[in-house]
């Protein structure tokens, strides 16, 4: 069941405002191969569906991070 607070106008605007900063950090990770951290990836994954595509590409590019997508959920194999 969708969370009505997540899809309120205010929540959508907040995600849109946070997206450029998050995308910049994800792009930096793509260019440097530095893991931005599971918690950051999880936050982006669950909060902003538009960034899920970027995260999928990152995880495919850097399997050494030990993070995978299992049934639509991010999983850290180290935890």
Buried (B, 14 or more C-beta within 10 A) or exposed (E): EEEEEEEEEEBEEEBEEBBEEBBEBBEEBBEEEEBBBBEBBBBBBEBBEEBBEBBEEBBEEBEEBBBEBEEEEBBBEEE
